[in-house]
Amino acid sequence: MNSFKNRRGIFGDPLGLPDARSFSLEGYATVLGEGNFALYYGNSLIVTVASLFLILLLGAMAAHALAEYRFRLNTLLGIYMILGIMVPIRLGTVAILQLMVDLDLVNTLLSLILVYTAQGLPIAVFILSEFMRTLSRDIKDCARVDGLSEYRIFFEVVLPLIRPVLATVAVFSMIPIWNDLWFPLILASSDATKTVTLGVQQFIGQYTVNWSAVLASLSIAILPVLALYAIFSRQLIAGITSGAVKG
């Protein structure tokens, strides 16, 4: 609501609806007309979509291996993944930055994609593997009898069965990636690789803040999250509640 107000309306009545005196599109005009906010928005979309694709694909493949096959390091690998959830990735910022410098990936979108993929894989593997253990082995064994390879069983049999959980993982993984400020500030702070969260900072000065532009940019930035939830809300709820009534 405040993104559709002028400065006086924002501070005079922050909880009220815009009226004839306070209504203003100045913030949106500033965001769309000044700077490279469209570029930053596109960078965030590229990083988020690519990271989610890798998290879901690699996470599902790893979870399938842990749930389906029994081998000596199965339990150890599961514990290793859980440790990835417990230890915040930001503790390794210095080592990550040094690695990106050595690989010459600083100020590239690829550096963010790799970091976010590593950040999202542990929770994805944990959630997906627990769900995959509840799937019937008879379906997969029948597919093997019919001559399907293990890859075809994964892509044609397993993935369709875990779509609700994939939607849950996608929503939970997207929000911290889209809203993150830490790694874009450290790894991709150049003007060509800034994300939305860094782009908002251009409207915040040392002594003055263009609140209309800040609120307008944040309102625009939240649209992909709302769209993702609206599209996958049914699968999200199904994924969260799956297994709740199983004995």
C-alpha positions as CSV (number, residue, x, y, z in Angstrom):
1,M,0.0,0.0,0.0
2,N,2.8,2.4,0.9
3,S,4.4,1.9,-2.5
4,F,1.5,3.7,-4.0
5,K,1.9,6.7,-1.8
6,N,4.1,9.8,-1.8
7,R,6.5,10.5,1.0
8,R,4.1,12.5,3.1
9,G,1.5,9.8,2.8
10,I,3.9,7.1,3.9
11,F,5.0,8.8,7.1
12,G,1.6,10.5,7.7
13,D,-0.6,7.4,7.6
14,P,1.6,4.3,7.0
15,L,-1.3,1.9,7.7
16,G,-3.9,3.7,5.7
17,L,-5.0,3.1,2.1
18,P,-3.8,5.6,-0.6
19,D,-6.2,8.5,-1.0
20,A,-6.5,11.4,-3.5
21,R,-3.8,13.4,-1.7
22,S,-1.3,10.6,-1.0
23,F,-1.7,8.4,-4.1
24,S,1.5,8.5,-6.2
25,L,3.2,6.2,-8.7
26,E,6.5,8.1,-8.3
27,G,8.2,5.2,-6.7
28,Y,7.4,2.8,-9.6
29,A,8.4,5.5,-12.1
30,T,11.7,5.9,-10.4
31,V,12.4,2.1,-10.2
32,L,11.5,1.5,-13.9
33,G,13.0,4.7,-15.2
34,E,16.2,5.0,-13.4
35,G,19.2,2.7,-13.0
36,N,19.3,-0.9,-14.2
37,F,16.6,-2.4,-12.1
38,A,15.3,-4.5,-15.0
39,L,18.8,-6.0,-15.4
40,Y,19.0,-6.8,-11.7
41,Y,15.6,-8.4,-11.8
42,G,16.7,-10.6,-14.7
43,N,19.9,-11.5,-12.9
44,S,17.8,-12.7,-9.9
45,L,15.5,-14.7,-12.2
46,I,18.5,-16.4,-13.9
47,V,20.2,-17.3,-10.6
48,T,17.1,-18.5,-8.9
49,V,15.8,-20.6,-11.8
50,A,19.2,-22.2,-12.5
51,S,19.8,-22.9,-8.8
52,L,16.4,-24.4,-8.3
53,F,16.8,-26.6,-11.4
54,L,20.1,-28.0,-10.1
55,I,18.8,-28.4,-6.5
56,L,15.8,-30.3,-7.6
57,L,17.6,-32.5,-10.2
58,L,20.7,-33.3,-8.2
59,G,18.8,-33.5,-4.9
60,A,16.2,-35.9,-6.3
61,M,18.9,-38.1,-7.9
62,A,20.9,-38.2,-4.7
63,A,17.8,-38.9,-2.6
64,H,16.8,-41.7,-4.9
65,A,20.2,-43.3,-4.6
66,L,20.1,-43.1,-0.8
67,A,16.6,-44.4,-0.5
68,E,16.7,-47.1,-3.2
69,Y,20.2,-48.6,-3.0
70,R,21.8,-50.2,0.1
71,F,25.6,-49.8,0.2
72,R,28.3,-49.4,2.9
73,L,28.3,-45.6,3.1
74,N,24.6,-45.1,2.8
75,T,24.0,-44.1,6.4
76,L,27.2,-42.0,6.5
77,L,26.2,-40.0,3.5
78,G,22.8,-39.4,5.0
79,I,24.4,-38.0,8.2
80,Y,26.8,-35.9,6.1
81,M,23.8,-34.3,4.3
82,I,22.1,-33.6,7.7
83,L,25.3,-31.8,8.8
84,G,25.0,-29.6,5.8
85,I,21.6,-28.4,7.2
86,M,23.0,-27.8,10.7
87,V,26.1,-25.8,9.6
88,P,25.3,-22.4,8.1
89,I,27.0,-21.9,4.7
90,R,27.9,-18.3,5.7
91,L,30.5,-19.7,8.1
92,G,32.5,-20.7,5.0
93,T,32.3,-17.3,3.3
94,V,36.0,-16.6,3.4
95,A,36.8,-20.0,1.9
96,I,34.1,-19.7,-0.7
97,L,35.4,-16.3,-1.7
98,Q,38.9,-17.6,-2.0
99,L,37.7,-20.5,-4.1
100,M,35.8,-18.2,-6.5
101,V,38.8,-16.0,-6.8
102,D,41.0,-19.0,-7.7
103,L,38.4,-20.1,-10.3
104,D,38.0,-16.6,-11.6
105,L,34.3,-16.6,-11.0
106,V,34.0,-13.5,-8.9
107,N,31.4,-11.0,-10.3
108,T,29.7,-13.8,-12.3
109,L,26.2,-15.3,-11.9
110,L,27.7,-18.7,-12.0
111,S,29.4,-18.2,-8.6
112,L,26.0,-17.5,-7.1
113,I,24.4,-20.4,-8.8
114,L,27.0,-22.8,-7.4
115,V,26.8,-21.4,-3.9
116,Y,23.0,-21.5,-3.8
117,T,23.0,-25.1,-5.2
118,A,25.3,-26.2,-2.5
119,Q,23.2,-24.3,0.1
120,G,19.9,-25.9,-1.0
121,L,21.1,-29.5,-1.6
122,P,21.2,-30.8,2.0
123,I,17.6,-29.9,2.9
124,A,16.4,-31.1,-0.5
125,V,18.1,-34.5,-0.2
126,F,16.8,-34.9,3.4
127,I,13.2,-34.1,2.5
128,L,13.2,-36.1,-0.7
129,S,14.9,-39.2,0.6
130,E,12.5,-39.4,3.5
131,F,9.6,-39.3,1.1
132,M,11.1,-41.7,-1.4
133,R,11.5,-44.3,1.3
134,T,7.7,-44.4,1.5
135,L,7.3,-45.2,-2.2
136,S,6.3,-48.8,-3.1
137,R,9.2,-50.8,-4.5
138,D,6.8,-53.0,-6.4
139,I,6.2,-50.2,-9.0
140,K,9.9,-49.9,-9.6
141,D,10.5,-53.6,-9.6
142,C,7.8,-54.0,-12.3
143,A,9.5,-51.3,-14.3
144,R,12.8,-53.3,-14.1
145,V,11.0,-56.4,-15.2
146,D,9.7,-54.5,-18.2
147,G,13.3,-53.7,-19.1
148,L,13.5,-50.0,-18.1
149,S,17.0,-48.8,-17.1
150,E,17.6,-47.2,-13.8
151,Y,17.7,-43.7,-15.4
152,R,14.3,-44.3,-17.0
153,I,12.9,-45.6,-13.8
154,F,14.0,-42.4,-12.0
155,F,12.8,-39.9,-14.7
156,E,9.6,-41.8,-15.8
157,V,8.4,-43.5,-12.6
158,V,9.9,-41.8,-9.5
159,L,9.8,-38.1,-10.5
160,P,6.1,-38.1,-11.4
161,L,5.3,-39.7,-8.0
162,I,7.2,-37.0,-6.0
163,R,5.9,-33.9,-7.7
164,P,4.2,-32.6,-4.6
165,V,7.4,-32.9,-2.6
166,L,9.4,-31.3,-5.4
167,A,7.1,-28.3,-5.2
168,T,7.6,-28.0,-1.5
169,V,11.4,-28.1,-1.8
170,A,11.2,-25.6,-4.7
171,V,9.2,-23.0,-2.6
172,F,11.4,-23.5,0.5
173,S,14.6,-23.2,-1.6
174,M,13.5,-20.3,-3.7
175,I,12.7,-17.8,-0.9
176,P,16.2,-17.7,0.7
177,I,17.9,-17.6,-2.8
178,W,15.7,-14.7,-4.0
179,N,15.9,-12.7,-0.8
180,D,19.6,-13.2,-0.1
181,L,21.8,-10.2,0.2
182,W,25.0,-11.7,1.7
183,F,26.5,-13.6,-1.2
184,P,25.5,-11.2,-4.0
185,L,27.2,-8.4,-2.0
186,I,30.4,-10.5,-1.7
187,L,30.6,-12.5,-4.9
188,A,28.7,-10.5,-7.5
189,S,28.6,-6.8,-6.6
190,S,29.4,-5.4,-10.0
191,D,26.7,-3.5,-11.8
192,A,26.3,-6.1,-14.5
193,T,25.7,-9.0,-12.0
194,K,23.7,-7.3,-9.2
195,T,20.5,-9.0,-8.0
196,V,17.3,-7.4,-6.9
197,T,18.3,-7.2,-3.3
198,L,21.4,-5.3,-4.2
199,G,19.5,-3.2,-6.7
200,V,17.2,-1.9,-3.9
201,Q,20.3,-0.5,-2.2
202,Q,20.7,2.2,-4.9
203,F,17.7,4.0,-3.5
204,I,19.2,4.1,0.0
205,G,21.8,6.8,0.5
206,Q,24.0,7.7,3.5
207,Y,21.7,10.6,4.5
208,T,18.5,10.2,2.6
209,V,16.3,7.3,1.6
210,N,13.8,7.3,-1.3
211,W,11.2,5.3,0.5
212,S,8.7,5.4,-2.4
213,A,11.3,3.7,-4.7
214,V,12.4,1.3,-2.0
215,L,8.9,0.1,-1.3
216,A,8.0,-0.1,-5.0
217,S,11.1,-2.1,-5.8
218,L,10.4,-4.5,-2.9
219,S,6.8,-4.9,-4.1
220,I,8.0,-5.8,-7.5
221,A,10.6,-8.2,-6.1
222,I,8.0,-10.2,-4.2
223,L,5.9,-11.0,-7.3
224,P,7.9,-14.2,-8.3
225,V,7.5,-15.7,-4.9
226,L,3.8,-15.0,-4.9
227,A,3.5,-16.4,-8.4
228,L,5.4,-19.6,-7.5
229,Y,3.2,-20.1,-4.4
230,A,0.0,-19.5,-6.4
231,I,1.0,-22.0,-9.1
232,F,2.2,-24.7,-6.8
233,S,0.1,-24.1,-3.7
234,R,-1.9,-27.3,-4.1
235,Q,1.3,-29.4,-4.6
236,L,2.9,-27.5,-1.7
237,I,0.2,-28.4,0.7
238,A,0.1,-31.9,-0.5
239,G,3.9,-32.2,0.0
240,I,3.8,-30.8,3.5
241,T,1.0,-33.1,4.6
242,S,2.1,-36.2,2.8
243,G,2.6,-39.1,5.2
244,A,0.6,-37.3,8.0
245,V,-2.1,-40.0,8.0
246,K,0.0,-43.0,7.2
247,G,0.3,-45.7,9.9
